[in-house]
Amino acid sequence: MPAAHKRAFMDIAGFPGVVGVIDGTHVRIIAPSEDEAVFVNRKNFHSINVQIVFNAACKILDIVAKWPGSTHDARMLSESGIRQLFERRYVPANCHLLGESGYPCKPWLLTPYLQPRQGPQRNYNRAHKTTRAVVERGIGQLKRRFHVLHGEVRLRPEKVSKVIIACAILHNICKVRQIAETLEDGDEDEDEDNDEDGGEEDIHIPQGNLVTALQGKLHKFTFQGC
């Protein structure tokens, strides 16, 4: 299965070793009666922050839908099962997730260069951005398919979590059965996308240059981390 995921992601922009793309997204809720403040996110509305991992076909591989809106994506990751799967090596070596710059860079979670140099590092960022766009597209598909996730869910937080998980399961069933969305696919989501490659157009990166940058990214772990 990892090999199939790698091939599918490789076909997008030539980025090797990718088995999933990860991000967080917020589902708006009414103000809860308990611990109200912790549910207020950085955009100043109450929400559940959802961690989600997609494969290249926008099928959900992993989802965590229990954290209050103020929780940082990096904390959700640090306490998640997906981290344990990678760090305890249940996932084969040379398998990576791609995440945005808010996540910590790890051997199994690759983030963009914050100040990329011209050449391989900039090519790495462009391929990273193009490949990681799958997670934004997947979140958009999920929320368009189940409009309850677009509006304010008027339930207690624990019940909202169950609704989100139910929608994720149904989304995957729709994917397996090839049930089309009502609207056309797009890259929409309410979370802004950081322009981490300096605004250059997305292109397929020559494999040699990308591998050079990828090796440089992983080499940092020998010394100080990313």
Salt bridges, closest charged atoms under 4 A:
ASP23 OD2 - ARG132 NH1 3.51
GLU36 OE2 - HIS46 NE2 2.48
GLU79 OE2 - ARG75 NE 3.14
GLU87 OE1 - ARG83 NH1 2.74
GLU87 OE2 - LYS106 NZ 3.78
GLU136 OE2 - ARG132 NH2 3.12
GLU152 OE1 - ARG154 NH1 2.88
GLU158 OE2 - ARG156 NE 2.85
GLU181 OE1 - ARG144 NE 3.32
ASP187 OD1 - ARG137 NH1 3.30
GLU188 OE1 - ARG144 NH1 3.96
ASP189 OD1 - LYS143 NZ 3.76
GLU190 OE2 - LYS143 NZ 2.67
GLU192 OE2 - ARG42 NH1 3.05
GLU192 OE1 - LYS43 NZ 3.51
ASP193 OD1 - ARG132 NH2 3.00
ASP195 OD1 - LYS129 NZ 2.97
ASP197 OD1 - LYS129 NZ 3.78
GLU200 OE2 - ARG122 NH1 3.39
GLU200 OE1 - ARG126 NH1 2.79
